[in-house]
Structure formats: C-alpha cells, structure tokens
Amino acid sequence: MTDVISPDELENMLSGQNPLRVLDVRRRSDIQEDPSMIPGAEWKDPEAVDTWGNELGEKEVVIYCVRGGSVSKATQEKLREYTIKARYIEGGFEAWKKLGKPTSKR
C-alpha cells in the first residue's frame, strides 16, 4: 500500500463497499477558516493524535490536511506507531476542492 491516495481514488472508494474511515486532520485554525469537509469525514485534532490514535480500530484510514503536507505526514507516522494503516490525500483538501469533489459543512 502506498502512502498517498488521489482524490479520485478516494471518491471511488467512498462510493464502494470498502469500509473506510476518513479523518480531517487540519489544524483547528484551518477548520475555523474553512469549515467545509469531505462528506462522512470526522475531524480529529492532529495535535492530540496520541489521545485518539489507538482508538481507530481495524478500518482502513485516509487522512487529509489542507495541502497533503507536513500535518498529514506527521499524523500518518504517529498512526503507524499504533499499527494503523493510514494513507493521506495527495494535495490534501485543496486538491479535493479544486477537482470539484463534494464537500459538506461540519
């Protein structure tokens, strides 16, 4: 499994039968600036990954931050310490929106 997933791949997976957990790990300030998110995603504070990281269970996890950079990578590394298979969206939430993918309000 690769570390990244494209917005198109994620959209296809969300429309399928694959049990998948999507986590919005944007910083609190980024969420306040843009409260929209990928439908079905849940926000998790990236600063508190040690608190929630071991509670994710067995589902495949896809995470995203604003641009698919340092926040996603740092969160992914932490999740791996809990043996959770996590990928992040290439280009982050900005790439998702730029491609016209659906969003919802928190």
Phi and psi restraints in degrees (range 20) as a CNS / XPLOR table:
assign (resid 1 and name C) (resid 2 and name N)
       (resid 2 and name CA) (resid 2 and name C) 1.0 -80.9 20.0 2
assign (resid 2 and name N) (resid 2 and name CA)
       (resid 2 and name C) (resid 3 and name N) 1.0 166.8 20.0 2
assign (resid 2 and name C) (resid 3 and name N)
       (resid 3 and name CA) (resid 3 and name C) 1.0 -76.6 20.0 2
assign (resid 3 and name N) (resid 3 and name CA)
       (resid 3 and name C) (resid 4 and name N) 1.0 -23.9 20.0 2
assign (resid 3 and name C) (resid 4 and name N)
       (resid 4 and name CA) (resid 4 and name C) 1.0 -119.5 20.0 2
assign (resid 4 and name N) (resid 4 and name CA)
       (resid 4 and name C) (resid 5 and name N) 1.0 159.4 20.0 2
assign (resid 4 and name C) (resid 5 and name N)
       (resid 5 and name CA) (resid 5 and name C) 1.0 -137.2 20.0 2
assign (resid 5 and name N) (resid 5 and name CA)
       (resid 5 and name C) (resid 6 and name N) 1.0 142.0 20.0 2
assign (resid 5 and name C) (resid 6 and name N)
       (resid 6 and name CA) (resid 6 and name C) 1.0 -81.3 20.0 2
assign (resid 6 and name N) (resid 6 and name CA)
       (resid 6 and name C) (resid 7 and name N) 1.0 157.8 20.0 2
assign (resid 6 and name C) (resid 7 and name N)
       (resid 7 and name CA) (resid 7 and name C) 1.0 -55.6 20.0 2
assign (resid 7 and name N) (resid 7 and name CA)
       (resid 7 and name C) (resid 8 and name N) 1.0 -39.7 20.0 2
assign (resid 7 and name C) (resid 8 and name N)
       (resid 8 and name CA) (resid 8 and name C) 1.0 -63.8 20.0 2
assign (resid 8 and name N) (resid 8 and name CA)
       (resid 8 and name C) (resid 9 and name N) 1.0 -43.0 20.0 2
assign (resid 8 and name C) (resid 9 and name N)
       (resid 9 and name CA) (resid 9 and name C) 1.0 -60.9 20.0 2
assign (resid 9 and name N) (resid 9 and name CA)
       (resid 9 and name C) (resid 10 and name N) 1.0 -43.4 20.0 2
assign (resid 9 and name C) (resid 10 and name N)
       (resid 10 and name CA) (resid 10 and name C) 1.0 -63.6 20.0 2
assign (resid 10 and name N) (resid 10 and name CA)
       (resid 10 and name C) (resid 11 and name N) 1.0 -45.1 20.0 2
assign (resid 10 and name C) (resid 11 and name N)
       (resid 11 and name CA) (resid 11 and name C) 1.0 -58.2 20.0 2
assign (resid 11 and name N) (resid 11 and name CA)
       (resid 11 and name C) (resid 12 and name N) 1.0 -42.4 20.0 2
assign (resid 11 and name C) (resid 12 and name N)
       (resid 12 and name CA) (resid 12 and name C) 1.0 -63.2 20.0 2
assign (resid 12 and name N) (resid 12 and name CA)
       (resid 12 and name C) (resid 13 and name N) 1.0 -41.7 20.0 2
assign (resid 12 and name C) (resid 13 and name N)
       (resid 13 and name CA) (resid 13 and name C) 1.0 -66.3 20.0 2
assign (resid 13 and name N) (resid 13 and name CA)
       (resid 13 and name C) (resid 14 and name N) 1.0 -37.3 20.0 2
assign (resid 13 and name C) (resid 14 and name N)
       (resid 14 and name CA) (resid 14 and name C) 1.0 -67.8 20.0 2
assign (resid 14 and name N) (resid 14 and name CA)
       (resid 14 and name C) (resid 15 and name N) 1.0 -27.2 20.0 2
assign (resid 14 and name C) (resid 15 and name N)
       (resid 15 and name CA) (resid 15 and name C) 1.0 -87.2 20.0 2
assign (resid 15 and name N) (resid 15 and name CA)
       (resid 15 and name C) (resid 16 and name N) 1.0 -5.7 20.0 2
assign (resid 15 and name C) (resid 16 and name N)
       (resid 16 and name CA) (resid 16 and name C) 1.0 -95.1 20.0 2
assign (resid 16 and name N) (resid 16 and name CA)
       (resid 16 and name C) (resid 17 and name N) 1.0 -164.5 20.0 2
assign (resid 16 and name C) (resid 17 and name N)
       (resid 17 and name CA) (resid 17 and name C) 1.0 -97.9 20.0 2
assign (resid 17 and name N) (resid 17 and name CA)
       (resid 17 and name C) (resid 18 and name N) 1.0 0.3 20.0 2
assign (resid 17 and name C) (resid 18 and name N)
       (resid 18 and name CA) (resid 18 and name C) 1.0 -69.6 20.0 2
assign (resid 18 and name N) (resid 18 and name CA)
       (resid 18 and name C) (resid 19 and name N) 1.0 120.9 20.0 2
assign (resid 18 and name C) (resid 19 and name N)
       (resid 19 and name CA) (resid 19 and name C) 1.0 -66.8 20.0 2
assign (resid 19 and name N) (resid 19 and name CA)
       (resid 19 and name C) (resid 20 and name N) 1.0 121.8 20.0 2
assign (resid 19 and name C) (resid 20 and name N)
       (resid 20 and name CA) (resid 20 and name C) 1.0 -141.5 20.0 2
assign (resid 20 and name N) (resid 20 and name CA)
       (resid 20 and name C) (resid 21 and name N) 1.0 140.1 20.0 2
assign (resid 20 and name C) (resid 21 and name N)
       (resid 21 and name CA) (resid 21 and name C) 1.0 -115.2 20.0 2
assign (resid 21 and name N) (resid 21 and name CA)
       (resid 21 and name C) (resid 22 and name N) 1.0 123.9 20.0 2
assign (resid 21 and name C) (resid 22 and name N)
       (resid 22 and name CA) (resid 22 and name C) 1.0 -107.8 20.0 2
assign (resid 22 and name N) (resid 22 and name CA)
       (resid 22 and name C) (resid 23 and name N) 1.0 124.8 20.0 2
assign (resid 22 and name C) (resid 23 and name N)
       (resid 23 and name CA) (resid 23 and name C) 1.0 -118.1 20.0 2
assign (resid 23 and name N) (resid 23 and name CA)
       (resid 23 and name C) (resid 24 and name N) 1.0 126.4 20.0 2
assign (resid 23 and name C) (resid 24 and name N)
       (resid 24 and name CA) (resid 24 and name C) 1.0 -87.5 20.0 2
assign (resid 24 and name N) (resid 24 and name CA)
       (resid 24 and name C) (resid 25 and name N) 1.0 111.9 20.0 2
assign (resid 24 and name C) (resid 25 and name N)
       (resid 25 and name CA) (resid 25 and name C) 1.0 -112.4 20.0 2
assign (resid 25 and name N) (resid 25 and name CA)
       (resid 25 and name C) (resid 26 and name N) 1.0 30.9 20.0 2
assign (resid 25 and name C) (resid 26 and name N)
       (resid 26 and name CA) (resid 26 and name C) 1.0 -69.1 20.0 2
assign (resid 26 and name N) (resid 26 and name CA)
       (resid 26 and name C) (resid 27 and name N) 1.0 150.3 20.0 2
assign (resid 26 and name C) (resid 27 and name N)
       (resid 27 and name CA) (resid 27 and name C) 1.0 -62.5 20.0 2
assign (resid 27 and name N) (resid 27 and name CA)
       (resid 27 and name C) (resid 28 and name N) 1.0 153.2 20.0 2
assign (resid 27 and name C) (resid 28 and name N)
       (resid 28 and name CA) (resid 28 and name C) 1.0 -52.4 20.0 2
assign (resid 28 and name N) (resid 28 and name CA)
       (resid 28 and name C) (resid 29 and name N) 1.0 -41.4 20.0 2
assign (resid 28 and name C) (resid 29 and name N)
       (resid 29 and name CA) (resid 29 and name C) 1.0 -65.1 20.0 2
assign (resid 29 and name N) (resid 29 and name CA)
       (resid 29 and name C) (resid 30 and name N) 1.0 -35.5 20.0 2
assign (resid 29 and name C) (resid 30 and name N)
       (resid 30 and name CA) (resid 30 and name C) 1.0 -69.5 20.0 2
assign (resid 30 and name N) (resid 30 and name CA)
       (resid 30 and name C) (resid 31 and name N) 1.0 -37.1 20.0 2
assign (resid 30 and name C) (resid 31 and name N)
       (resid 31 and name CA) (resid 31 and name C) 1.0 -65.1 20.0 2
assign (resid 31 and name N) (resid 31 and name CA)
       (resid 31 and name C) (resid 32 and name N) 1.0 -40.2 20.0 2
assign (resid 31 and name C) (resid 32 and name N)
       (resid 32 and name CA) (resid 32 and name C) 1.0 -66.5 20.0 2
assign (resid 32 and name N) (resid 32 and name CA)
       (resid 32 and name C) (resid 33 and name N) 1.0 -34.6 20.0 2
assign (resid 32 and name C) (resid 33 and name N)
       (resid 33 and name CA) (resid 33 and name C) 1.0 -70.9 20.0 2
assign (resid 33 and name N) (resid 33 and name CA)
       (resid 33 and name C) (resid 34 and name N) 1.0 -38.8 20.0 2
assign (resid 33 and name C) (resid 34 and name N)
       (resid 34 and name CA) (resid 34 and name C) 1.0 -139.0 20.0 2
assign (resid 34 and name N) (resid 34 and name CA)
       (resid 34 and name C) (resid 35 and name N) 1.0 94.1 20.0 2
assign (resid 34 and name C) (resid 35 and name N)
       (resid 35 and name CA) (resid 35 and name C) 1.0 -76.6 20.0 2
assign (resid 35 and name N) (resid 35 and name CA)
       (resid 35 and name C) (resid 36 and name N) 1.0 -1.8 20.0 2
assign (resid 35 and name C) (resid 36 and name N)
       (resid 36 and name CA) (resid 36 and name C) 1.0 -72.6 20.0 2
assign (resid 36 and name N) (resid 36 and name CA)
       (resid 36 and name C) (resid 37 and name N) 1.0 158.6 20.0 2
assign (resid 36 and name C) (resid 37 and name N)
       (resid 37 and name CA) (resid 37 and name C) 1.0 -154.0 20.0 2
assign (resid 37 and name N) (resid 37 and name CA)
       (resid 37 and name C) (resid 38 and name N) 1.0 172.5 20.0 2
assign (resid 37 and name C) (resid 38 and name N)
       (resid 38 and name CA) (resid 38 and name C) 1.0 -69.9 20.0 2
assign (resid 38 and name N) (resid 38 and name CA)
       (resid 38 and name C) (resid 39 and name N) 1.0 131.0 20.0 2
assign (resid 38 and name C) (resid 39 and name N)
       (resid 39 and name CA) (resid 39 and name C) 1.0 -54.4 20.0 2
assign (resid 39 and name N) (resid 39 and name CA)
       (resid 39 and name C) (resid 40 and name N) 1.0 131.9 20.0 2
assign (resid 39 and name C) (resid 40 and name N)
       (resid 40 and name CA) (resid 40 and name C) 1.0 89.4 20.0 2
assign (resid 40 and name N) (resid 40 and name CA)
       (resid 40 and name C) (resid 41 and name N) 1.0 -10.4 20.0 2
assign (resid 40 and name C) (resid 41 and name N)
       (resid 41 and name CA) (resid 41 and name C) 1.0 -75.6 20.0 2
assign (resid 41 and name N) (resid 41 and name CA)
       (resid 41 and name C) (resid 42 and name N) 1.0 156.7 20.0 2
assign (resid 41 and name C) (resid 42 and name N)
       (resid 42 and name CA) (resid 42 and name C) 1.0 -125.0 20.0 2
assign (resid 42 and name N) (resid 42 and name CA)
       (resid 42 and name C) (resid 43 and name N) 1.0 140.3 20.0 2
assign (resid 42 and name C) (resid 43 and name N)
       (resid 43 and name CA) (resid 43 and name C) 1.0 -82.0 20.0 2
assign (resid 43 and name N) (resid 43 and name CA)
       (resid 43 and name C) (resid 44 and name N) 1.0 135.0 20.0 2
assign (resid 43 and name C) (resid 44 and name N)
       (resid 44 and name CA) (resid 44 and name C) 1.0 -131.3 20.0 2
assign (resid 44 and name N) (resid 44 and name CA)
       (resid 44 and name C) (resid 45 and name N) 1.0 130.9 20.0 2
assign (resid 44 and name C) (resid 45 and name N)
       (resid 45 and name CA) (resid 45 and name C) 1.0 -67.1 20.0 2
assign (resid 45 and name N) (resid 45 and name CA)
       (resid 45 and name C) (resid 46 and name N) 1.0 116.7 20.0 2
assign (resid 45 and name C) (resid 46 and name N)
       (resid 46 and name CA) (resid 46 and name C) 1.0 -64.7 20.0 2
assign (resid 46 and name N) (resid 46 and name CA)
       (resid 46 and name C) (resid 47 and name N) 1.0 -22.6 20.0 2
assign (resid 46 and name C) (resid 47 and name N)
       (resid 47 and name CA) (resid 47 and name C) 1.0 -73.6 20.0 2
assign (resid 47 and name N) (resid 47 and name CA)
       (resid 47 and name C) (resid 48 and name N) 1.0 -16.8 20.0 2
assign (resid 47 and name C) (resid 48 and name N)
       (resid 48 and name CA) (resid 48 and name C) 1.0 -114.4 20.0 2
assign (resid 48 and name N) (resid 48 and name CA)
       (resid 48 and name C) (resid 49 and name N) 1.0 24.3 20.0 2
assign (resid 48 and name C) (resid 49 and name N)
       (resid 49 and name CA) (resid 49 and name C) 1.0 -57.4 20.0 2
assign (resid 49 and name N) (resid 49 and name CA)
       (resid 49 and name C) (resid 50 and name N) 1.0 -28.9 20.0 2
assign (resid 49 and name C) (resid 50 and name N)
       (resid 50 and name CA) (resid 50 and name C) 1.0 -65.8 20.0 2
assign (resid 50 and name N) (resid 50 and name CA)
       (resid 50 and name C) (resid 51 and name N) 1.0 -24.6 20.0 2
assign (resid 50 and name C) (resid 51 and name N)
       (resid 51 and name CA) (resid 51 and name C) 1.0 -80.8 20.0 2
assign (resid 51 and name N) (resid 51 and name CA)
       (resid 51 and name C) (resid 52 and name N) 1.0 -42.0 20.0 2
assign (resid 51 and name C) (resid 52 and name N)
       (resid 52 and name CA) (resid 52 and name C) 1.0 -106.6 20.0 2
assign (resid 52 and name N) (resid 52 and name CA)
       (resid 52 and name C) (resid 53 and name N) 1.0 -11.3 20.0 2
assign (resid 52 and name C) (resid 53 and name N)
       (resid 53 and name CA) (resid 53 and name C) 1.0 -59.9 20.0 2
assign (resid 53 and name N) (resid 53 and name CA)
       (resid 53 and name C) (resid 54 and name N) 1.0 -35.8 20.0 2
assign (resid 53 and name C) (resid 54 and name N)
       (resid 54 and name CA) (resid 54 and name C) 1.0 -88.1 20.0 2
assign (resid 54 and name N) (resid 54 and name CA)
       (resid 54 and name C) (resid 55 and name N) 1.0 6.9 20.0 2
assign (resid 54 and name C) (resid 55 and name N)
       (resid 55 and name CA) (resid 55 and name C) 1.0 -105.5 20.0 2
assign (resid 55 and name N) (resid 55 and name CA)
       (resid 55 and name C) (resid 56 and name N) 1.0 10.7 20.0 2
assign (resid 55 and name C) (resid 56 and name N)
       (resid 56 and name CA) (resid 56 and name C) 1.0 -81.4 20.0 2
assign (resid 56 and name N) (resid 56 and name CA)
       (resid 56 and name C) (resid 57 and name N) 1.0 -21.5 20.0 2
assign (resid 56 and name C) (resid 57 and name N)
       (resid 57 and name CA) (resid 57 and name C) 1.0 81.6 20.0 2
assign (resid 57 and name N) (resid 57 and name CA)
       (resid 57 and name C) (resid 58 and name N) 1.0 -156.6 20.0 2
assign (resid 57 and name C) (resid 58 and name N)
       (resid 58 and name CA) (resid 58 and name C) 1.0 -95.7 20.0 2
assign (resid 58 and name N) (resid 58 and name CA)
       (resid 58 and name C) (resid 59 and name N) 1.0 -13.4 20.0 2
assign (resid 58 and name C) (resid 59 and name N)
       (resid 59 and name CA) (resid 59 and name C) 1.0 -63.5 20.0 2
assign (resid 59 and name N) (resid 59 and name CA)
       (resid 59 and name C) (resid 60 and name N) 1.0 152.1 20.0 2
assign (resid 59 and name C) (resid 60 and name N)
       (resid 60 and name CA) (resid 60 and name C) 1.0 -66.0 20.0 2
assign (resid 60 and name N) (resid 60 and name CA)
       (resid 60 and name C) (resid 61 and name N) 1.0 142.1 20.0 2
assign (resid 60 and name C) (resid 61 and name N)
       (resid 61 and name CA) (resid 61 and name C) 1.0 -118.5 20.0 2
assign (resid 61 and name N) (resid 61 and name CA)
       (resid 61 and name C) (resid 62 and name N) 1.0 133.8 20.0 2
assign (resid 61 and name C) (resid 62 and name N)
       (resid 62 and name CA) (resid 62 and name C) 1.0 -121.3 20.0 2
assign (resid 62 and name N) (resid 62 and name CA)
       (resid 62 and name C) (resid 63 and name N) 1.0 128.2 20.0 2
assign (resid 62 and name C) (resid 63 and name N)
       (resid 63 and name CA) (resid 63 and name C) 1.0 -115.4 20.0 2
assign (resid 63 and name N) (resid 63 and name CA)
       (resid 63 and name C) (resid 64 and name N) 1.0 158.6 20.0 2
assign (resid 63 and name C) (resid 64 and name N)
       (resid 64 and name CA) (resid 64 and name C) 1.0 -150.6 20.0 2
assign (resid 64 and name N) (resid 64 and name CA)
       (resid 64 and name C) (resid 65 and name N) 1.0 147.6 20.0 2
assign (resid 64 and name C) (resid 65 and name N)
       (resid 65 and name CA) (resid 65 and name C) 1.0 -119.7 20.0 2
assign (resid 65 and name N) (resid 65 and name CA)
       (resid 65 and name C) (resid 66 and name N) 1.0 -158.9 20.0 2
assign (resid 65 and name C) (resid 66 and name N)
       (resid 66 and name CA) (resid 66 and name C) 1.0 -66.0 20.0 2
assign (resid 66 and name N) (resid 66 and name CA)
       (resid 66 and name C) (resid 67 and name N) 1.0 -51.6 20.0 2
assign (resid 66 and name C) (resid 67 and name N)
       (resid 67 and name CA) (resid 67 and name C) 1.0 -123.7 20.0 2
assign (resid 67 and name N) (resid 67 and name CA)
       (resid 67 and name C) (resid 68 and name N) 1.0 12.1 20.0 2
assign (resid 67 and name C) (resid 68 and name N)
       (resid 68 and name CA) (resid 68 and name C) 1.0 70.5 20.0 2
assign (resid 68 and name N) (resid 68 and name CA)
       (resid 68 and name C) (resid 69 and name N) 1.0 35.0 20.0 2
assign (resid 68 and name C) (resid 69 and name N)
       (resid 69 and name CA) (resid 69 and name C) 1.0 -110.7 20.0 2
assign (resid 69 and name N) (resid 69 and name CA)
       (resid 69 and name C) (resid 70 and name N) 1.0 -128.6 20.0 2
assign (resid 69 and name C) (resid 70 and name N)
       (resid 70 and name CA) (resid 70 and name C) 1.0 -62.2 20.0 2
assign (resid 70 and name N) (resid 70 and name CA)
       (resid 70 and name C) (resid 71 and name N) 1.0 -36.8 20.0 2
assign (resid 70 and name C) (resid 71 and name N)
       (resid 71 and name CA) (resid 71 and name C) 1.0 -66.8 20.0 2
assign (resid 71 and name N) (resid 71 and name CA)
       (resid 71 and name C) (resid 72 and name N) 1.0 -46.3 20.0 2
assign (resid 71 and name C) (resid 72 and name N)
       (resid 72 and name CA) (resid 72 and name C) 1.0 -61.8 20.0 2
assign (resid 72 and name N) (resid 72 and name CA)
       (resid 72 and name C) (resid 73 and name N) 1.0 -45.4 20.0 2
assign (resid 72 and name C) (resid 73 and name N)
       (resid 73 and name CA) (resid 73 and name C) 1.0 -64.6 20.0 2
assign (resid 73 and name N) (resid 73 and name CA)
       (resid 73 and name C) (resid 74 and name N) 1.0 -42.9 20.0 2
assign (resid 73 and name C) (resid 74 and name N)
       (resid 74 and name CA) (resid 74 and name C) 1.0 -65.7 20.0 2
assign (resid 74 and name N) (resid 74 and name CA)
       (resid 74 and name C) (resid 75 and name N) 1.0 -40.4 20.0 2
assign (resid 74 and name C) (resid 75 and name N)
       (resid 75 and name CA) (resid 75 and name C) 1.0 -66.7 20.0 2
assign (resid 75 and name N) (resid 75 and name CA)
       (resid 75 and name C) (resid 76 and name N) 1.0 -41.9 20.0 2
assign (resid 75 and name C) (resid 76 and name N)
       (resid 76 and name CA) (resid 76 and name C) 1.0 -60.1 20.0 2
assign (resid 76 and name N) (resid 76 and name CA)
       (resid 76 and name C) (resid 77 and name N) 1.0 -44.6 20.0 2
assign (resid 76 and name C) (resid 77 and name N)
       (resid 77 and name CA) (resid 77 and name C) 1.0 -60.2 20.0 2
assign (resid 77 and name N) (resid 77 and name CA)
       (resid 77 and name C) (resid 78 and name N) 1.0 -43.1 20.0 2
assign (resid 77 and name C) (resid 78 and name N)
       (resid 78 and name CA) (resid 78 and name C) 1.0 -62.3 20.0 2
assign (resid 78 and name N) (resid 78 and name CA)
       (resid 78 and name C) (resid 79 and name N) 1.0 -43.6 20.0 2
assign (resid 78 and name C) (resid 79 and name N)
       (resid 79 and name CA) (resid 79 and name C) 1.0 -63.2 20.0 2
assign (resid 79 and name N) (resid 79 and name CA)
       (resid 79 and name C) (resid 80 and name N) 1.0 -34.3 20.0 2
assign (resid 79 and name C) (resid 80 and name N)
       (resid 80 and name CA) (resid 80 and name C) 1.0 -63.2 20.0 2
assign (resid 80 and name N) (resid 80 and name CA)
       (resid 80 and name C) (resid 81 and name N) 1.0 -30.0 20.0 2
assign (resid 80 and name C) (resid 81 and name N)
       (resid 81 and name CA) (resid 81 and name C) 1.0 -62.9 20.0 2
assign (resid 81 and name N) (resid 81 and name CA)
       (resid 81 and name C) (resid 82 and name N) 1.0 -25.3 20.0 2
assign (resid 81 and name C) (resid 82 and name N)
       (resid 82 and name CA) (resid 82 and name C) 1.0 -95.7 20.0 2
assign (resid 82 and name N) (resid 82 and name CA)
       (resid 82 and name C) (resid 83 and name N) 1.0 13.9 20.0 2
assign (resid 82 and name C) (resid 83 and name N)
       (resid 83 and name CA) (resid 83 and name C) 1.0 57.1 20.0 2
assign (resid 83 and name N) (resid 83 and name CA)
       (resid 83 and name C) (resid 84 and name N) 1.0 33.8 20.0 2
assign (resid 83 and name C) (resid 84 and name N)
       (resid 84 and name CA) (resid 84 and name C) 1.0 -97.3 20.0 2
assign (resid 84 and name N) (resid 84 and name CA)
       (resid 84 and name C) (resid 85 and name N) 1.0 128.2 20.0 2
assign (resid 84 and name C) (resid 85 and name N)
       (resid 85 and name CA) (resid 85 and name C) 1.0 -80.8 20.0 2
assign (resid 85 and name N) (resid 85 and name CA)
       (resid 85 and name C) (resid 86 and name N) 1.0 111.7 20.0 2
assign (resid 85 and name C) (resid 86 and name N)
       (resid 86 and name CA) (resid 86 and name C) 1.0 -130.0 20.0 2
assign (resid 86 and name N) (resid 86 and name CA)
       (resid 86 and name C) (resid 87 and name N) 1.0 137.7 20.0 2
assign (resid 86 and name C) (resid 87 and name N)
       (resid 87 and name CA) (resid 87 and name C) 1.0 -118.8 20.0 2
assign (resid 87 and name N) (resid 87 and name CA)
       (resid 87 and name C) (resid 88 and name N) 1.0 161.6 20.0 2
assign (resid 87 and name C) (resid 88 and name N)
       (resid 88 and name CA) (resid 88 and name C) 1.0 -124.6 20.0 2
assign (resid 88 and name N) (resid 88 and name CA)
       (resid 88 and name C) (resid 89 and name N) 1.0 155.5 20.0 2
assign (resid 88 and name C) (resid 89 and name N)
       (resid 89 and name CA) (resid 89 and name C) 1.0 -75.4 20.0 2
assign (resid 89 and name N) (resid 89 and name CA)
       (resid 89 and name C) (resid 90 and name N) 1.0 125.4 20.0 2
assign (resid 89 and name C) (resid 90 and name N)
       (resid 90 and name CA) (resid 90 and name C) 1.0 -62.2 20.0 2
assign (resid 90 and name N) (resid 90 and name CA)
       (resid 90 and name C) (resid 91 and name N) 1.0 120.4 20.0 2
assign (resid 90 and name C) (resid 91 and name N)
       (resid 91 and name CA) (resid 91 and name C) 1.0 86.4 20.0 2
assign (resid 91 and name N) (resid 91 and name CA)
       (resid 91 and name C) (resid 92 and name N) 1.0 -5.0 20.0 2
assign (resid 91 and name C) (resid 92 and name N)
       (resid 92 and name CA) (resid 92 and name C) 1.0 63.9 20.0 2
assign (resid 92 and name N) (resid 92 and name CA)
       (resid 92 and name C) (resid 93 and name N) 1.0 -160.0 20.0 2
assign (resid 92 and name C) (resid 93 and name N)
       (resid 93 and name CA) (resid 93 and name C) 1.0 -64.9 20.0 2
assign (resid 93 and name N) (resid 93 and name CA)
       (resid 93 and name C) (resid 94 and name N) 1.0 -30.6 20.0 2
assign (resid 93 and name C) (resid 94 and name N)
       (resid 94 and name CA) (resid 94 and name C) 1.0 -61.5 20.0 2
assign (resid 94 and name N) (resid 94 and name CA)
       (resid 94 and name C) (resid 95 and name N) 1.0 -42.7 20.0 2
assign (resid 94 and name C) (resid 95 and name N)
       (resid 95 and name CA) (resid 95 and name C) 1.0 -65.5 20.0 2
assign (resid 95 and name N) (resid 95 and name CA)
       (resid 95 and name C) (resid 96 and name N) 1.0 -40.8 20.0 2
assign (resid 95 and name C) (resid 96 and name N)
       (resid 96 and name CA) (resid 96 and name C) 1.0 -57.1 20.0 2
assign (resid 96 and name N) (resid 96 and name CA)
       (resid 96 and name C) (resid 97 and name N) 1.0 -49.6 20.0 2
assign (resid 96 and name C) (resid 97 and name N)
       (resid 97 and name CA) (resid 97 and name C) 1.0 -68.6 20.0 2
assign (resid 97 and name N) (resid 97 and name CA)
       (resid 97 and name C) (resid 98 and name N) 1.0 -39.3 20.0 2
assign (resid 97 and name C) (resid 98 and name N)
       (resid 98 and name CA) (resid 98 and name C) 1.0 -60.2 20.0 2
assign (resid 98 and name N) (resid 98 and name CA)
       (resid 98 and name C) (resid 99 and name N) 1.0 -32.2 20.0 2
assign (resid 98 and name C) (resid 99 and name N)
       (resid 99 and name CA) (resid 99 and name C) 1.0 -83.5 20.0 2
assign (resid 99 and name N) (resid 99 and name CA)
       (resid 99 and name C) (resid 100 and name N) 1.0 2.1 20.0 2
assign (resid 99 and name C) (resid 100 and name N)
       (resid 100 and name CA) (resid 100 and name C) 1.0 75.8 20.0 2
assign (resid 100 and name N) (resid 100 and name CA)
       (resid 100 and name C) (resid 101 and name N) 1.0 23.0 20.0 2
assign (resid 100 and name C) (resid 101 and name N)
       (resid 101 and name CA) (resid 101 and name C) 1.0 -72.1 20.0 2
assign (resid 101 and name N) (resid 101 and name CA)
       (resid 101 and name C) (resid 102 and name N) 1.0 156.5 20.0 2
assign (resid 101 and name C) (resid 102 and name N)
       (resid 102 and name CA) (resid 102 and name C) 1.0 -67.5 20.0 2
assign (resid 102 and name N) (resid 102 and name CA)
       (resid 102 and name C) (resid 103 and name N) 1.0 147.5 20.0 2
assign (resid 102 and name C) (resid 103 and name N)
       (resid 103 and name CA) (resid 103 and name C) 1.0 -132.6 20.0 2
assign (resid 103 and name N) (resid 103 and name CA)
       (resid 103 and name C) (resid 104 and name N) 1.0 161.3 20.0 2
assign (resid 103 and name C) (resid 104 and name N)
       (resid 104 and name CA) (resid 104 and name C) 1.0 -137.2 20.0 2
assign (resid 104 and name N) (resid 104 and name CA)
       (resid 104 and name C) (resid 105 and name N) 1.0 164.4 20.0 2
assign (resid 104 and name C) (resid 105 and name N)
       (resid 105 and name CA) (resid 105 and name C) 1.0 -86.1 20.0 2
assign (resid 105 and name N) (resid 105 and name CA)
       (resid 105 and name C) (resid 106 and name N) 1.0 152.3 20.0 2
